[in-house]
């Protein structure tokens, strides 16, 4: 803490402090800004955001993290805060914010013809990350995707994140556009996540697209990548998928976050396979609750994952979505307790508009 300084020093330091989200005490715990005493000059000395990998290295126990969606266009930031407020008592180490690419739709003109319009239903990933850091003093991890970006637009996005003091990114290829049957990269864009990752690594080394830049500043992003305990649906087999993952780690990925799974045995088997393949970075399990009857069919079809027999049997007994939510909450709690008992680095929850389920689970851990 800083105390006993001159008013001028305190004013200057206050201005600096207000520009640096993520205040922490000497133990690395987040400190809310309303507890700082600027009149006396007493406030946290350590203000810089932390990287995901440093959170993991410094932790004595399993951490908690969340993933959220940006609000639908027109909803406003208050909808996001309403979603996050009940979760903040669990002191998440970081919060992921997804990115949603633009869509092409056709709107009918008054004369009966149609015009092609580009829309984004959930904009604002970068701004939301900054808003969360500012309001809650929690580190954020924006998702960065290949789809819809040229390499120059990607560089600009990374520069913006760097200016905002955001030091973490999760790099993904992203899904195919809704009107496409297969992923098609943007002209002059990246076809694969590893190519996007390499561009982030280049910036970390001070290598920009404009080769004649002098004294270019190096960024310092902590880079996460995705993995699939039940195999990416486009990979011909698990061995090939594992080789792709290892290549991403060797190219500079700092940690891995898995797709959702509902059978912990598959996560443990996947981690063991990664270690045998020489992948040593932390592997964070991604967890999602079930809460509707239709997810019994939608989740396997959409995400190419299996639902354990015991879970599916319990879901089929349910008559209402409220019944399913109870089953899903109990299952997620069982998964979480087992994973924590076995020492996973982080329990990463895909909240997807259901903070009450996540809250009910985390408070029991």
C-alpha positions in Angstrom: 0.0 0.0 0.0 1.1 3.6 -0.5 0.6 6.1 2.3 2.0 9.4 3.6 2.6 10.8 0.1 2.1 14.4 -0.9 -1.2 15.5 -2.4 0.4 16.1 -5.7 1.9 12.6 -5.7 -1.5 11.2 -4.7 -3.3 13.0 -7.5 -0.8 11.8 -10.1 -0.9 8.2 -8.8 -4.7 8.3 -8.6 -4.8 9.2 -12.3 -2.5 6.4 -13.1 -4.4 4.0 -11.0 -7.7 4.8 -12.6 -6.3 3.7 -15.9 -5.1 0.3 -14.7 -7.9 -2.2 -14.1 -7.3 -5.3 -12.1 -6.2 -4.0 -8.7 -4.9 -6.7 -6.4 -3.5 -6.9 -2.8 -0.1 -8.4 -2.0 -1.6 -11.9 -2.2 -3.0 -11.4 -5.7 -6.6 -11.1 -4.6 -8.8 -8.6 -6.4 -9.7 -5.4 -4.6 -12.8 -3.4 -5.4 -12.0 0.2 -6.3 -14.7 1.6 -3.9 -12.5 0.4 -1.0 -9.5 2.5 -2.1 -8.9 5.7 -0.1 -7.7 8.3 -2.5 -8.0 11.1 0.0 -5.3 9.6 2.2 -3.3 8.1 -0.7 -4.0 4.6 0.6 -4.7 2.2 -2.2 -3.2 -0.9 -3.8 0.2 -0.8 -5.2 -0.2 -3.8 -7.5 -2.5 -2.7 -10.3 -1.5 -4.6 -13.4 -3.7 -7.3 -14.9 -2.5 -10.9 -14.6 -2.1 -13.5 -17.3 -4.1 -16.7 -17.1 -1.0 -18.8 -16.9 0.2 -16.6 -13.9 -3.1 -17.1 -12.2 -2.6 -20.9 -12.5 1.0 -20.8 -11.4 0.2 -18.7 -8.3 -2.8 -20.6 -7.2 -2.7 -23.0 -4.3 -6.2 -24.5 -5.1 -8.4 -25.0 -8.1 -9.5 -21.7 -9.6 -12.9 -20.7 -10.9 -13.5 -18.9 -14.2 -16.6 -18.1 -16.4 -17.4 -17.7 -20.0 -20.1 -15.3 -21.1 -21.8 -14.1 -24.3 -22.0 -10.5 -25.2 -25.6 -9.2 -24.9 -27.8 -9.2 -27.9 -27.6 -5.9 -29.8 -29.9 -3.4 -28.1 -29.8 -5.0 -24.7 -27.2 -2.7 -23.2 -24.3 -3.4 -20.7 -26.7 -3.6 -17.8 -27.9 -7.0 -19.0 -24.4 -8.2 -18.8 -23.9 -6.8 -15.3 -27.1 -8.5 -14.1 -25.7 -11.7 -15.4 -22.4 -11.4 -13.7 -23.3 -9.7 -10.4 -24.5 -13.0 -8.7 -21.3 -14.8 -9.8 -18.8 -12.3 -8.6 -18.9 -13.5 -5.0 -17.1 -16.6 -6.1 -14.0 -14.6 -7.1 -13.4 -15.8 -10.6 -9.7 -15.6 -11.7 -10.8 -14.5 -15.2 -13.8 -14.2 -17.4 -13.9 -15.2 -21.1 -16.0 -13.2 -23.5 -17.0 -14.9 -26.8 -16.8 -13.3 -30.2 -19.6 -13.7 -32.7 -18.9 -13.0 -36.4 -21.1 -11.0 -38.7 -24.0 -12.7 -40.6 -25.4 -12.1 -44.0 -29.1 -11.7 -44.2 -31.5 -10.6 -46.9 -34.0 -7.8 -46.2 -37.0 -7.1 -48.4 -37.2 -3.7 -50.1 -40.5 -1.9 -50.6 -40.4 -2.8 -54.3 -40.3 -6.5 -53.4 -36.6 -6.9 -54.2 -34.1 -8.1 -51.6 -30.8 -6.5 -50.4 -28.0 -8.3 -48.7 -27.2 -6.9 -45.2 -24.3 -7.6 -42.9 -25.4 -7.8 -39.2 -23.8 -8.7 -35.9 -26.2 -9.9 -33.3 -23.7 -9.8 -30.4 -21.2 -7.1 -30.9 -18.8 -5.5 -28.4 -16.4 -8.2 -27.3 -13.4 -5.9 -26.8 -15.5 -3.2 -25.0 -17.2 -5.7 -22.8 -13.8 -7.1 -21.7 -12.7 -3.6 -20.8 -16.0 -2.8 -19.0 -15.7 -6.0 -16.9 -12.1 -5.2 -15.9 -13.1 -1.7 -14.9 -16.2 -2.6 -13.0 -15.2 -5.8 -11.3 -11.3 -5.7 -11.3 -11.3 -9.2 -12.9 -9.1 -10.2 -15.8 -10.8 -10.9 -19.1 -10.0 -13.2 -22.0 -11.5 -12.1 -25.3 -12.0 -14.8 -27.9 -10.2 -14.1 -31.2 -11.4 -16.0 -34.3 -10.2 -16.5 -37.8 -13.7 -16.2 -39.4 -14.6 -12.8 -40.7 -11.1 -11.3 -40.2 -8.3 -10.4 -42.6 -4.8 -10.6 -41.2 -4.7 -6.8 -41.1 -8.0 -6.6 -39.1 -6.6 -9.2 -36.8 -3.5 -7.1 -36.1 -5.7 -4.0 -35.5 -7.8 -6.0 -33.0 -4.7 -7.2 -31.1 -3.4 -3.6 -31.0 -6.7 -2.4 -29.6 -6.6 -5.1 -26.9 -3.0 -4.2 -26.0 -4.0 -0.5 -25.7 -6.8 -1.6 -23.3 -4.4 -3.5 -21.1 -5.8 -6.9 -22.0 -3.1 -9.4 -21.8 -5.0 -12.7 -22.5 -6.6 -14.1 -25.7 -8.2 -17.4 -26.6 -7.5 -18.0 -30.3 -10.0 -20.1 -32.3 -10.7 -20.8 -35.9 -14.4 -20.3 -35.3 -17.4 -22.0 -36.9 -18.5 -21.8 -40.5 -20.8 -18.9 -41.3 -24.5 -19.9 -41.1 -24.9 -19.9 -44.9 -21.8 -22.1 -45.4 -21.5 -25.8 -45.1 -17.7 -25.6 -44.4 -15.5 -23.0 -42.9 -14.3 -20.5 -45.5 -11.6 -18.0 -44.4 -11.9 -14.3 -45.1 -9.8 -13.2 -48.2 -6.4 -12.6 -46.7 -7.5 -14.2 -43.5 -6.3 -17.2 -41.5 -7.6 -20.7 -42.4 -6.6 -22.3 -39.1 -6.3 -21.4 -35.5 -2.5 -22.2 -35.6 -2.1 -19.4 -38.2 -3.9 -16.9 -36.0 -1.8 -18.1 -33.0 1.4 -17.5 -35.0 0.3 -13.9 -35.7 -0.2 -13.3 -32.0 3.3 -14.8 -31.3 4.8 -12.5 -34.0 3.3 -9.4 -32.3 4.7 -10.7 -29.0 8.1 -10.6 -30.7 7.5 -7.2 -32.1 6.9 -8.4 -35.7 4.1 -6.5 -37.4 2.7 -6.9 -40.9 4.4 -3.7 -42.0 8.0 -4.8 -42.1 9.4 -1.3 -42.3 8.2 -0.3 -38.8 11.0 0.8 -36.6 11.2 0.4 -32.8 7.9 -1.5 -32.9 6.5 -2.4 -29.5 6.3 -6.0 -28.5 3.0 -7.2 -27.1 2.8 -9.7 -24.3 -0.3 -11.8 -24.8 -0.9 -15.0 -22.9 -2.4 -17.3 -25.5 -5.0 -20.0 -24.9 -6.2 -22.6 -27.4 -9.2 -25.0 -27.6 -9.1 -28.8 -27.4 -11.6 -31.5 -27.8 -11.6 -34.5 -25.4 -14.0 -36.3 -27.7 -12.2 -35.2 -30.9 -12.9 -32.3 -33.2 -15.6 -33.4 -35.6 -13.5 -32.5 -38.6 -10.5 -34.6 -37.5 -10.3 -38.1 -39.0 -9.1 -39.6 -35.7 -7.9 -38.7 -32.3 -4.3 -39.1 -33.2 -4.5 -36.5 -35.9 -6.4 -34.1 -33.6 -3.7 -34.6 -31.0 -1.0 -33.8 -33.5 -2.8 -30.5 -34.4 -3.1 -29.6 -30.7 0.6 -30.3 -30.1 1.5 -28.1 -33.1 -0.4 -25.2 -31.5 1.4 -25.7 -28.2 4.7 -25.9 -29.9 3.9 -22.7 -31.8 3.4 -20.8 -28.6 0.1 -21.6 -26.8 0.4 -21.1 -23.1 -2.7 -23.2 -22.0 -5.6 -25.2 -23.3 -9.3 -25.0 -22.6 -11.5 -28.0 -23.5 -14.8 -28.1 -25.1 -17.7 -29.1 -22.8 -17.9 -32.7 -21.7 -20.2 -34.6 -19.4 -18.0 -37.6 -18.6 -15.0 -36.8 -16.5 -13.3 -40.1 -17.5 -13.0 -38.7 -21.0 -11.3 -35.6 -19.7 -8.8 -37.6 -17.6 -8.1 -39.9 -20.6 -7.5 -36.9 -22.8 -5.1 -35.2 -20.4 -3.2 -38.5 -20.1 -3.0 -38.7 -23.9 -1.7 -35.1 -24.1 1.0 -35.8 -21.5 2.1 -38.9 -23.4 2.3 -36.8 -26.5 4.6 -34.3 -24.8 2.0 -31.6 -24.2 2.8 -30.1 -20.8 0.8 -26.9 -20.6 -2.2 -26.6 -18.3 -5.4 -28.2 -19.6 -8.5 -26.4 -18.2 -11.8 -28.4 -18.3 -14.8 -26.6 -19.9 -18.1 -27.3 -18.1 -21.7 -26.6 -19.1 -25.0 -27.4 -17.4 -27.9 -29.0 -19.1 -31.3 -27.3 -18.5 -33.7 -28.1 -21.3 -35.2 -31.3 -22.7 -34.2 -30.5 -26.2 -30.5 -30.5 -25.2 -30.7 -34.2 -25.1 -30.6 -34.2 -28.9 -29.2 -30.7 -29.6 -25.9 -31.0 -27.7 -24.7 -34.3 -29.3 -25.7 -33.0 -32.7 -24.3 -29.5 -32.5 -21.1 -30.2 -30.5 -20.4 -33.8 -31.5 -20.2 -35.0 -27.9 -21.7 -37.9 -26.0 -24.1 -37.6 -23.0 -23.4 -40.4 -20.5 -26.1 -43.0 -20.2 -26.9 -42.2 -16.6 -27.4 -38.5 -17.4 -29.5 -39.1 -20.5 -31.7 -41.6 -18.6 -32.3 -39.0 -15.9 -33.1 -36.3 -18.5 -35.6 -38.6 -20.2 -37.5 -39.0 -16.9 -38.0 -35.3 -16.7 -41.4 -33.8 -17.7 -40.4 -30.1 -17.6 -37.3 -28.0 -18.2 -37.3 -27.2 -14.5 -36.9 -30.9 -13.8 -34.0 -31.0 -16.3 -32.4 -28.0 -14.7 -32.4 -29.8 -11.3 -30.8 -32.9 -12.9 -28.3 -30.7 -14.8 -27.3 -28.8 -11.6 -26.7 -32.1 -9.7 -24.7 -33.5 -12.5 -22.5 -30.4 -12.9 -21.9 -30.4 -9.2 -20.8 -34.0 -9.2 -18.5 -33.3 -12.1 -17.1 -30.2 -10.5 -16.4 -31.9 -7.1 -14.6 -34.8 -8.8 -12.5 -32.6 -11.0 -11.5 -30.3 -8.1 -10.7 -33.4 -6.0 -8.3 -34.5 -8.7 -6.5 -31.2 -8.8 -7.5 -29.5 -12.1 -6.1 -26.1 -12.5 -9.3 -24.3 -13.2 -13.0 -25.1 -13.3 -14.2 -23.1 -16.4 -17.9 -22.7 -16.6 -19.8 -21.9 -19.8 -22.6 -19.8 -18.2 -24.7 -19.3 -21.4 -27.4 -17.2 -19.7 -27.8 -19.5 -16.7 -25.9 -17.8 -13.9 -28.2 -19.3 -11.3 -27.2 -22.8 -12.1 -23.5 -22.0 -12.0 -24.0 -20.1 -8.7 -25.8 -23.1 -7.2 -22.9 -25.3 -8.1 -19.9 -23.2 -7.2 -21.3 -22.3 -3.8 -21.2 -26.0 -2.9 -17.6 -26.5 -3.8 
